């Protein structure tokens, strides 16, 4: 097996991108242990990918980092002041301290106090207005439908009368 051809075959790129199959991965790891050229090429590709990711990364706005930093400092301060206590921020209830047992660094369970969806008050009025307008338009549609039907009946009646008059009169 020619090592340079194997390096140029794209197997290393497939391994680094995570698209290599399990057998290709095992073969690459075996060849990496046996041939130092493959290990060097793999290392160079990893460094190139890291540099590419570092230089192509989009830096988030500084206010995002400041906000994250402030939240982390506040959490650390809260933990120092009251071990086991956690400040819960919510738009509905404000700031509330709760006793939450530590679970060996795992996630904190969060429970909502209500299972109902909350809507801003303005949307209630908007939806009510839409409902009422819908009823008004429905009323107009029914009214004009009935008017149209009545007019059609009158037109048919007048056409019948005209046809009777024409039949009764001789042509000049």
Order of alpha helices (4+ residues) and beta strands (2+ residues): alpha-alpha-alpha-alpha-alpha-beta-beta-alpha
